[in-house]
Amino acid sequence: MPDDPPAEPQPVRLRIVFCATPLAVRQVLHRLIADLEGRGIPAEARSAAEIVLAEALNNVVEHAYAEATGEIEFELAPEPDGLRCSIVDHGSAMPELRLPEGTLPAGDEPAEGGFGWFLIRSLARDLRYDRIGGTNRLSFSLPATLAPDNPTP
Amino acid sequence: MQVSSEVQGETLVVRVDEARIDAAVAIQFKDRMRELVRQPVPVVLLDLSRVNFLDSSGLGAVVAVMKLLGPGRRLELAGLTPTVEKVFRLTRMDGVFTIHPAAPAQTHAG
């Protein structure tokens, strides 16, 4: 018997094109998290990745396309210490053509919204947004490893 | 949106029997909770032990449920799984809610 073949290498790049609906986002996240597991990304980093990707993709569904419909092109490529992700859509531009600051909502009453960009900025690195013609491109890096969580002081 | 609920003393224990509270179901979750919290109990304990993912829409829905209860009643949480716990901690909502490690066992299914 020959030795077991080496583990099948993960595809270097992953590209998924899908329709911008909340349920399609769910299915794509499921597939992406399985892909990250196949790349050996540990649970802690997968959990952070799922949060960032869910927020970024749901933003496209809820804001860029809003009542309209359209496609989302997601691409993931390895980089030395993590993964570079890009999300392309053909919906409305970001307000003022820039990324929201993503500060936590202020005020005495706990807010019901406004956490999405805070979570993205907390967990992703090197965010970049370009509006070219009628196209939005958001790209960011997800670390392949994370330091253990520190409790909030 | 599958949930099971039971009154235990002064507490309405609501267990969410879904793996995700996300943008796809946040509104259904809020609607279902609105019906359940009509019961006049002072404390609602939300058992999230079966929920392994919650996004900002889900977080907003949990905050909305707390507001539905009004000032005289409390929403408490139990059984946060790692990703859900991370979302509450990063957004500092872990300081807004009383969070129990685990929910009391339900005495019957339903």
Interface residues (C-beta under 8 A of the other chain):
Chain A: P22 L23 V25 R26 A43 E44 S47 A48 E50 I51 A54 E55 N58 V61 E62 L104 E109 P110 A111 E112 G113 F115 G116 F118 L119 S122 L123 D149 P151 T152
Chain B: R20 D22 A23 A24 F53 D55 S56 S57 L59 G60 A61 V63 A64 M66 K67 P82 T83 K86 V87 R89 L90 T91 R92 M93 D94 G95 V96
